[in-house]
């Protein structure tokens, strides 16, 4: 098990340079975006696939997708579900700020959308 301990070291994901997946409001990658390390995004996608979660499973770390407000609401629900079923400090660290960004879309009065931009 020791060889896998590195997978649960938060500092590794914060300090090491890694390709990232961008979650942005209306493709604003500067001010309204959250960047998730590719490996963490893949972890979340794999969990979503294991439980047949629709919107999490749609995320592609190499491609782009666009979700409307209703779909973002469902994505938030799926992320909260993942957070509740796994005991993973890394997911616990990265998912809440992502949800915070997604909630901005839900609360907006205009037609904001989520863009997930892979690399």
N, C-alpha and C positions, 0 to 999 in steps of 0.2 A: 504493500500500500504506500510505502514511502515515496516511490517514484511518481505517484499521482498527487502528492501533497501540493506540488506547485500549481495545480489547477485551482486550488482554493486560497491562493495568496493574493489578496486584493491589490496589494502594492504592485504586483507584477502587471496587472491590467491598467493601472493608473500611470505607471512610470515608463513602461516599455512601449516603444513605438510599434503600433500595429495598425493595419488597415482598419478603417471604420465604416460603418453604415450610418448614413445621415437620415434622421427623422426631422423633417422641416415643415413648417406651416407655409403653405403657398410657395414652396420652393425657395424660401428666404433662408439661405444657408449661413447667413452671417448672424442675424439677430434673433431669429425664431427657429433655432435648430438644436437638436441634441444628437451628439455623436456617440455611438455605441460601438465598442470594439467588435470586430468581425467575429471573433471566437465566442463572445458572449451572445451576440445575435444568433449565431448558429446554435448555441446551446438552447436558447429560448425557442427557436424554430423546431429543433428536434423534440423538445418536450411537447410543443404544440402538435407536432405530427403524431406523437405517441398517443395523444388524447383526442385526435381528430378535431383540433381547434381550427376553425375556418380561416380567420383573418391572420393569426400568427403564422399559419402554414403558408399563406400567400406571400409572405415576405421573402424576397430573393436578395441575398447578399451581393449579387453581381448585376442585378437589374433594378429597374425603377417600378414602383407602383404608386397609385394615387387613390386615396380613400376619402369618401365624403363624410360628413358629420355623423350620420347614422352608423356607418361602418366603423368610424373611430370609436364611437361609444361601445360597440361590440368588442373592438380590439382592447379597450381598457378593461372590460369585463374578463376577457381571456387572460390578460396579463395579471390581473388580480388573482385569478384562479391559479395560474402557475405559481405565483408568489406564495399562495396559501398551501400548496401541496408539496413544495420542495423545501428542503432545509439546505439552502445554498446562500452563503454570505455574499457571494459575488452578485447573484441575482437580486438579493435583498438590497444591495448598494445601488445597482444600476436601474432597476425597474421604477422606483418611486419618482426620480426626476424625469424619466421618460413619460410616465403617467401625468405628471404635472404639465408637461408640454402638450400632451394630448387633450387634457382638460381645457386648455386655452381654446382649442378648436370647438369643443362642446359648448363652452360659455359664450362664444362670439355670436354676435347678432347678424353678422354677414355670412357669406358662403365660403368660409375658410375650409381648406382641405389639407390633408396630410400627404406629404410626399415622402416616400421611403426611397432613398437614393443609394443604390449599391455602388460598388467600385469596379 
